[in-house]
Amino acid sequence: MRELIKTILLTVLVLLSFFLTWNIWTFQGDFEEVEPQVTNNQVSIDMGYNLNEIVKPYQFLIQDQNVVYGTVDRVEVDKMFDALLNAKWTVPVSNSINDKDLPSREYDLLFPAPITSEIIKSLFSFTKDNTNIPATAVNRMALYVDDAHGKEHANTTLVFKDQTGKNIFYATSKNFNISKINSLSGSWADLGEDWVPYTRVMVRGNKEVFLPTHSTQLDQKKFLYEPVQIEKFERILFPDLGSVQEHNGVYSDGVNTLSQDQDVLTFSSGSGSQNISQDMDTIYDSWMKINSYQGWTDKYIYDSYTSKPASGESEVGFRIMVDDLPVYSLSNKYQAMIHLKWNKGQLLEQDRTLINLNTVAFSESHGKKLQSAQEVLQTLQNDKISLKDVQDIRMGYIMVQDTEAQIVTMTPAWLYEKNDEWHQLFTDSDLAAQVKQNEVQNMGGNDQ
């Protein structure tokens, strides 16, 4: 009897085992199939850069007794900037300084656009973690070095200034490595060929700009380029690819839109200001946004910043640099830059070039002569353009696309900024008038 019971129990257990196994094999849960989401970290456009490689000065000046020499040579600018970033700085509690107490020679680094206190804290090393610095925007920095008597390090003072040259605050350092600038402390003749005399010019808002005193020779350049495919940005800028539809080259998920006009990308967000963040720094966040997908296709520099605190709006621009000079497009300003518009922490719009030079010029023509500072000022006067209306004056390259091939030509030029737009200064009529004026002056000289 016991054997029979054991046999029955064993049979039941075997049948139960088969039943449970069959249920496991044939079980289908009530799940929807989910496709893997592509994140920004999985998409790379080109290159990523450190903050100090993008937000950096573009001009290095040495001033002494009203004499100004300067350069835009990247090696010289970066060497000085790196030396400042590698030092430890202390901001005194009582932050007022008398210029008369400073050495006569100053080493100035000028930024293309104002930098905020948060950017300064992100770039520089301070002795106190929670260093309190003024919220006023900084456009330039002036370094003053005490007599080091042949030592490698010296007491230094770094004065942060606004666009007019007015002191905002200062910091001191005891471990600044002056060996980086020893070659710049001698006579003007010892500076080297990259250093030339500069002329100070006052423009709108009493902003100081510095122009080469004498004429400059620069080469015209041609580059082959490869446009970045807009589909790469579709994967980056839309939060959910499954909801994106494309129609006539316009991508949309019902809220955001992405489109392309020639080689310029435009992305706009209709979500408004959902993320209310008053504490963010949009210069820093713009760099972070582009860096997150390695979106720097060429050498870029932080170039422009506007802020409207009342509405929470701000705009940040980064510009392509070629041979240490900024690049401009007169047909579409975004062909040579990346522009981001924010509202209270929400990215509203991004306009950027899809042109990727990322190579050396395949052609360089003979040098083109760019006019002296005095000729620049004279032409502005002849064109009835008041310096009170001019926001900035720069030497740069004007980029023009070939209509039949993927080639761009970079032509050296003088440009001025007015009403937030850049314009070429010397047109053909300006050059003709200048030649005629020179001829008249030469004739007058021959008559004497």
C-alpha positions in Angstrom: 0.0 0.0 0.0 2.8 2.4 0.9 4.5 1.7 -2.4 1.3 2.5 -4.3 1.0 5.9 -2.4 4.6 6.7 -3.2 4.1 5.9 -6.9 1.0 8.1 -7.0 2.7 11.0 -5.3 5.7 10.7 -7.6 3.5 10.7 -10.7 1.6 13.8 -9.4 4.9 15.6 -8.8 6.2 14.7 -12.3 3.0 15.9 -13.9 3.1 19.1 -11.8 6.6 19.8 -12.9 5.7 19.4 -16.6 2.8 21.8 -16.1 4.8 24.5 -14.4 7.6 24.2 -17.0 5.1 24.5 -19.9 3.6 27.6 -18.2 7.1 29.2 -17.9 7.9 28.5 -21.6 4.6 29.7 -23.0 4.1 32.7 -20.6 3.7 36.1 -22.4 3.6 39.2 -20.2 1.5 42.2 -21.0 4.5 44.4 -22.1 4.9 46.7 -25.0 8.1 46.4 -27.0 10.4 49.4 -26.3 13.1 50.4 -28.7 16.4 51.5 -27.1 16.6 55.3 -26.6 19.6 57.0 -28.1 21.1 59.6 -25.7 23.3 62.5 -26.5 26.2 60.7 -25.0 26.0 58.2 -27.8 26.1 60.8 -30.5 29.3 62.7 -31.4 29.5 65.4 -34.0 33.2 66.2 -33.9 35.3 67.6 -31.0 34.9 68.6 -27.3 36.9 71.4 -25.6 37.6 72.5 -22.1 36.0 75.7 -21.0 39.2 77.7 -21.1 39.8 76.6 -24.7 36.5 78.2 -25.8 36.0 81.1 -23.3 39.3 82.8 -23.7 40.9 86.1 -24.6 41.7 86.9 -28.2 44.0 89.9 -27.8 47.1 90.4 -25.7 48.4 94.0 -25.0 51.3 95.5 -23.2 50.9 99.1 -22.0 53.6 101.3 -20.5 53.6 105.1 -20.4 50.8 105.5 -23.0 52.7 103.2 -25.4 50.7 100.1 -26.5 52.0 97.0 -28.2 49.7 94.0 -29.0 49.3 90.7 -30.7 46.5 88.2 -31.5 49.0 85.3 -31.9 47.3 82.3 -30.2 50.6 81.0 -28.7 51.3 84.3 -26.9 47.7 84.7 -25.8 47.3 81.2 -24.5 50.7 81.2 -22.8 49.7 84.3 -20.8 46.1 83.0 -20.1 47.4 79.6 -18.9 49.8 81.3 -16.5 47.0 83.2 -14.9 44.8 80.1 -14.6 47.6 78.1 -13.0 48.2 80.6 -10.2 46.3 80.9 -6.9 44.5 84.2 -6.4 43.2 86.0 -3.3 40.5 88.6 -3.5 40.9 91.1 -0.6 37.9 91.9 1.5 38.4 95.6 0.9 38.5 95.6 -2.8 39.6 99.1 -4.0 42.9 99.8 -5.6 44.7 103.0 -6.7 46.2 102.8 -10.2 49.0 105.1 -8.9 50.1 102.3 -6.6 50.6 99.8 -9.5 53.7 99.4 -11.7 53.6 101.4 -14.9 53.8 98.3 -17.2 50.6 96.3 -17.5 49.8 93.1 -19.4 46.2 93.1 -20.7 44.1 90.2 -22.0 40.9 91.2 -23.8 37.9 89.0 -24.3 35.6 89.3 -27.4 32.6 89.5 -25.1 31.9 90.0 -21.4 32.4 87.2 -19.0 30.3 86.7 -15.9 31.4 86.2 -12.2 30.3 82.5 -12.5 32.6 82.0 -15.5 35.5 83.7 -13.6 35.0 81.3 -10.7 34.9 78.3 -13.0 38.1 79.4 -14.8 40.3 80.7 -12.0 41.7 79.2 -8.8 41.0 81.2 -5.7 42.4 80.6 -2.2 38.8 80.6 -0.8 36.2 78.2 -2.2 33.4 80.7 -1.8 35.2 83.8 -3.0 32.7 86.6 -3.4 33.3 88.7 -6.5 31.1 91.5 -8.0 28.4 90.5 -10.5 29.5 93.2 -13.0 30.6 91.7 -16.3 34.4 91.7 -17.1 35.8 92.4 -20.5 39.5 92.4 -19.8 42.2 91.7 -17.2 45.4 93.6 -16.5 48.3 92.0 -14.8 50.9 94.0 -12.8 54.1 92.4 -11.7 56.3 93.6 -8.8 60.0 93.6 -9.3 61.0 90.0 -8.8 64.8 90.5 -8.8 65.5 87.5 -11.0 63.2 85.2 -9.1 60.9 82.6 -10.8 57.8 83.8 -8.8 56.7 87.3 -7.9 53.9 89.1 -6.2 51.4 90.1 -8.8 48.1 92.0 -9.0 45.4 91.0 -11.4 42.8 93.7 -12.0 39.5 92.8 -13.6 38.0 95.6 -15.8 34.9 96.4 -17.7 34.8 97.4 -21.4 35.7 101.0 -20.6 38.9 100.1 -18.7 37.3 100.8 -15.3 38.5 98.6 -12.4 35.8 96.2 -11.1 37.8 94.2 -8.6 41.3 92.9 -8.1 43.1 89.8 -6.9 46.7 89.1 -5.8 49.0 86.1 -6.1 52.3 85.1 -4.5 53.0 82.1 -6.7 52.5 83.6 -10.3 55.2 82.1 -12.5 56.7 85.2 -14.1 59.0 83.1 -16.3 56.1 82.9 -18.7 56.4 86.7 -19.4 60.1 87.4 -18.8 60.7 87.7 -22.5 58.0 90.5 -22.5 59.5 92.7 -19.8 62.3 94.2 -21.8 62.3 96.9 -24.5 59.7 97.2 -27.2 62.3 96.2 -29.8 62.8 92.8 -28.0 59.2 91.7 -28.2 59.4 90.0 -31.6 57.7 90.3 -34.9 54.3 89.1 -33.6 54.1 92.3 -31.5 53.1 95.6 -33.2 52.1 99.1 -32.1 48.3 99.5 -31.3 46.1 102.5 -31.3 43.4 103.0 -28.6 39.9 103.9 -30.0 36.8 104.8 -28.1 33.4 103.5 -29.4 29.8 103.3 -28.1 29.4 103.3 -24.4 33.1 104.5 -24.0 34.2 101.0 -24.8 38.0 100.8 -25.6 39.1 98.9 -28.7 42.6 98.6 -29.9 43.6 98.5 -33.6 47.0 97.9 -35.2 48.5 101.3 -35.8 50.1 100.4 -39.1 48.8 98.4 -42.1 48.8 94.6 -41.9 49.5 92.0 -44.5 47.2 88.9 -44.5 46.6 86.1 -47.0 43.4 85.1 -48.7 42.7 81.4 -48.0 40.5 78.7 -49.6 39.2 75.7 -47.7 37.5 72.5 -48.7 34.6 71.8 -46.3 32.3 68.9 -45.6 28.8 69.8 -44.2 27.6 68.0 -41.1 24.5 65.9 -41.8 21.4 67.4 -40.1 20.2 63.8 -39.2 23.0 63.7 -36.5 21.4 66.7 -34.8 17.9 65.1 -35.0 19.2 62.4 -32.7 20.7 65.0 -30.3 18.1 67.7 -30.1 14.9 65.8 -29.9 14.1 64.0 -26.6 12.0 61.2 -28.2 13.0 60.1 -31.7 9.9 58.0 -32.0 7.6 61.1 -32.2 9.7 62.9 -34.8 8.3 63.2 -38.3 10.1 64.7 -41.4 8.3 66.7 -44.1 10.0 68.7 -46.8 13.3 68.7 -44.8 11.6 70.0 -41.6 11.8 67.7 -38.6 9.2 68.1 -35.9 7.8 66.3 -32.8 4.9 68.6 -32.4 6.8 70.9 -30.0 10.3 71.3 -31.4 11.3 71.9 -35.0 14.6 71.4 -36.8 15.4 72.7 -40.3 18.3 73.5 -42.6 18.8 76.5 -45.0 21.8 75.9 -47.2 24.5 75.1 -44.6 22.8 76.7 -41.5 20.8 74.7 -39.0 17.9 76.2 -37.1 16.3 74.4 -34.1 13.5 76.0 -32.2 11.6 74.8 -29.1 8.0 75.6 -28.5 8.1 74.4 -24.9 8.8 77.9 -23.6 10.2 78.4 -20.1 9.2 75.2 -18.4 12.5 74.9 -16.5 12.5 78.0 -14.3 16.1 78.4 -13.3 17.3 81.9 -12.4 20.7 80.7 -11.1 22.1 79.3 -14.3 24.9 80.9 -16.2 24.0 80.6 -19.9 27.5 81.1 -21.1 28.6 78.1 -19.1 25.5 76.1 -20.0 25.9 76.9 -23.7 29.4 75.6 -23.7 28.2 72.5 -21.8 25.3 71.9 -24.2 27.6 71.9 -27.3 30.3 70.0 -25.5 27.8 67.3 -24.5 27.7 66.0 -28.1 31.2 67.3 -29.1 29.7 69.9 -31.4 32.8 72.0 -32.0 33.5 71.3 -35.7 36.3 73.9 -35.9 38.3 76.2 -33.7 35.7 78.4 -31.9 35.8 81.2 -29.4 33.2 82.6 -27.1 32.2 85.8 -29.0 29.0 87.4 -27.9 26.6 87.7 -25.0 23.4 89.7 -24.4 21.2 89.4 -21.3 17.7 90.7 -20.5 17.3 90.0 -16.7 13.7 91.4 -16.6 12.4 88.8 -19.1 15.0 86.0 -18.3 16.2 85.9 -21.9 19.8 85.7 -22.9 21.8 84.9 -26.1 25.3 83.4 -26.4 27.4 83.2 -29.5 30.6 81.3 -30.5 32.5 82.2 -33.6 34.8 80.2 -35.9 38.5 81.3 -35.7 41.0 81.0 -38.6 44.6 81.8 -38.0 43.8 83.6 -34.7 41.2 85.9 -36.4 37.4 85.7 -36.3 35.4 84.6 -39.3 32.2 86.4 -40.5 29.6 85.7 -43.2 27.7 88.7 -44.6 25.1 86.5 -46.4 24.0 84.7 -43.3 25.7 85.5 -40.0 25.1 82.0 -38.6 27.3 80.4 -41.4 30.3 81.3 -39.2 29.0 80.8 -35.7 26.9 78.9 -33.2 24.2 80.9 -31.6 22.0 79.8 -28.6 19.0 81.7 -27.2 17.7 80.9 -23.7 14.7 81.8 -21.6 14.8 81.1 -17.9 16.9 78.0 -18.3 15.1 76.6 -21.3 16.9 76.5 -24.7 14.5 78.3 -27.1 16.6 78.4 -30.3 19.8 77.2 -31.7 21.3 78.5 -35.0 24.6 77.1 -36.2 26.7 76.5 -39.2 26.9 73.0 -40.6 30.2 73.9 -42.4 33.1 71.8 -41.1 36.5 73.1 -42.3 38.5 71.0 -39.9 41.5 71.1 -42.3 44.3 73.3 -43.5 43.8 75.8 -46.3 44.5 74.2 -49.7 45.2 77.5 -51.3 46.7 80.8 -50.2 47.0 83.9 -52.4 49.5 86.7 -52.1 49.2 89.0 -49.1 46.4 91.5 -48.9 47.1 94.8 -47.2 44.7 95.8 -44.5 44.5 99.5 -43.7 46.0 101.2 -40.7 44.1 102.4 -37.6 44.1 106.0 -38.9 42.7 104.9 -42.3 40.0 102.9 -40.6 38.9 105.9 -38.6 39.0 108.1 -41.7 36.8 105.8 -43.7 34.2 105.6 -40.9 34.2 109.4 -40.9 33.9 109.5 -44.7 31.0 107.1 -44.6 29.3 109.3 -41.9 29.5 106.5 -39.4 29.8 107.9 -35.9 32.0 106.1 -33.4 29.2 106.7 -30.9 27.1 104.2 -32.9 29.8 101.7 -33.4 29.9 98.8 -30.9 33.2 97.2 -32.0 35.8 97.2 -34.7 37.8 94.1 -35.7 40.1 92.6 -38.2 38.9 89.3 -39.5 38.0 87.0 -42.4 34.9 87.3 -44.5 33.7 83.8 -45.6 32.1 83.3 -49.0 30.8 79.9 -50.3 31.5 78.7 -53.8 28.2 78.1 -55.6 29.4 75.1 -57.5 31.7 73.2 -55.1 32.2 72.7 -51.4 34.8 75.4 -51.1 34.8 78.5 -49.0 37.1 81.6 -49.5 38.4 83.5 -46.5 39.2 87.1 -47.4 40.9 89.4 -44.9 38.9 92.5 -44.1 38.1 95.2 -41.6 34.6 95.0 -40.0 32.6 97.1 -37.6 29.6 96.2 -35.5 26.5 98.4 -35.4 23.0 97.6 -34.2 24.3 94.1 -33.3 25.2 93.4 -36.9 28.7 93.1 -38.5 29.5 95.1 -41.6 32.5 95.2 -44.0 34.2 98.5 -43.6 36.1 99.0 -46.9 33.9 98.6 -49.9 35.1 99.1 -53.5 33.9 102.7 -53.4 35.8 103.3 -50.1 39.0 101.9 -51.6 38.6 104.0 -54.7 38.1 107.1 -52.6 41.1 106.2 -50.6 43.3 105.8 -53.7 42.1 109.2 -55.0 42.8 110.9 -51.7 46.3 109.4 -51.6 47.0 110.7 -55.1 45.9 114.2 -54.2 48.1 114.1 -51.1 51.1 112.9 -53.3 50.4 115.7 -55.8 50.4 118.2 -53.0 53.7 116.9 -51.8 55.3 117.2 -55.2 54.2 120.8 -55.6 56.0 121.9 -52.5 
